[in-house]
Amino acid sequence: MRLALPEHMQPALDGLPSDIEVVWYADGSDCPRAVVGAEVLWLNMWRTAEIEEALRAGDQLRWVSYHGVGVDSFPLDLFRERGLQLTNGRGLQAAPIAEYVVMAVLAAAKGLPALLQAQARAEWLTRPPDAKDLAGSSALVVGYGHIGQAVASRLRAFDVAVTGIRRHGSAGDPDVIGPDAWRARLVDFDWIVLSAPLTNQTRHLIGQTELAAMRPGAWIFNVARGSIIDHAALEAALRGQQIGGAYLDLTDPEPLPAESPLWHMPNVIITPHSSSTSPGGRPRTAELFLDNLARYRDGRPLRNLVDLVAGY
């Protein structure tokens, strides 16, 4: 069996079986060379054109492993056409992303952006910014998978009442609702956390109507995909003080252009798609791949199979 694997993962994959052949590749431009004749590909890129080139070069491919979560840029029709199995890294970065969300919620609640802006001006504020208590506040988590549940468990430790949204809801859990019930309840929440996958159904899920329905002073936090929010509507809502503020780890477009007004809004926190950063990310990713490789060789079901129709 031949595998095409990214060379930056070589130090973490010392547990590879000795009876397999590995071809290491450097980047997306090098991948088509490595994948010829390979049965398994660890995909280390996300650009559509590079993925298509790799898949077309991989004439023997059967399973493609991807360490990220979102596959909205993937040519899923080509995966279906080729009959390929695609797995992703669902759950691997849930903890660090959830910690970023909690950091941002605390910053929003305690007025940290205004305090940091005053520090940059070397100004000792005579009156601190308004602050909220997390205890007794409420959060809506849009997308209640691994990341959403990790966010919820951490916010509940601060006595925040959390409601999650799942695709099919949950009849036995009053804190989980279906995808048709949340818009009417937006006014009930202080914090709106977006952790849903990007699909045709979730693109611009948050627009002018949803922002107008939010509670005045509420914040929105995006650790999903930038285009889940209509950025023009978001800018207008922030400028008009319809909502309290926004934390954006992802933007549309990305990187966020320097001329975007969002950079300079006092009630916006922007991080550069960095919420998944974790020193434990590489070993966790390697462990998942090695476990799935053993499953693949034994003919057992793979972990984190992507639904090529639903898109996640």
C-alpha positions, 0 to 999 in steps of 0.5 A: 500500500502506498501513502502520500503524506505531507512531509511536515508531519513526518516527525509525528508519524513514527508509528506508521506500519513498516510494511507500507510505502510512503511518498512525502510531499512538500506542498500543493504543487508537489502533491500531484507527483507524490499521489500517483499510485497512492491509495491514501492521501493526507491532504495538506491544502484547501484551495480548490484548484490544488485539490482537483489537481491532486485528485486527478493525479491520484489514479489509485486513490480510495481514501483522502484524509484532511486535518481541518474541519470545513470542506466548503472549498473542496470539489465534493462532486469530484469526490463523489464521482470518484467514489472516494472516502473523505475524513476530516479533523472534526473535534481535534481543535474543539478545545482551543477554539472554545478557549478563544471564544471564552476569551472573547466573551470575557473581553466583551463582557468586561469592556477589555477592548476599550481598556486596551485602546485607552492603554494604547493612548496612555490614558488612565480612564477616570470611569471604566467601561460598562461591564456585564456579569457572565453569571446569569447571561445567556448564549446561543450556539449556532452549530452544536457539534464538537466545537459548539459543545466545547464552547457550551461546557466552558460557558456553563462553568461561568453560569451562562445559560446556553442553548445549542442549535442542531440540524435535527434538534433534540426532543429530550434536551430542552437546551437544544433546538432545531434549525427553524426555532432560533430566529424567533429567539434571538432577542433572548441572548446576550452572546451569539456564537457561530460554529456551524459548517459553511454550506449553501444553506448557511451562507449569510445565515446572519444578515440584516434581519437576524442582526436587527432581531438581536438583543441591543448590546448583544455580541456575535462571535464567529469561529465558523466561516467568514461568509456565514455573516453578511459583512455589509449588514454586520458593518451597518449594525455595528455602526448603528449600535444595533448590537454590542459588538463582534468577535471575528476569527474569520472574515469575508474576504479573508484576509480582511482587507486593510481598508475594511472599517471593521479594523477600526471599530471600537467594539470589534475584536479580530483575530487572524483565523488563529483560534485553532492554534494549539501545541497539541494539535500535531500529535492529536492529528497524527493519532487520528490519522494512525487510528484511521489508517489501522481502521482502513487496513482492517476494513472497519468504518473510518472516524470523521467521515464527511457526508459528501452530499451535506458538505460536512 
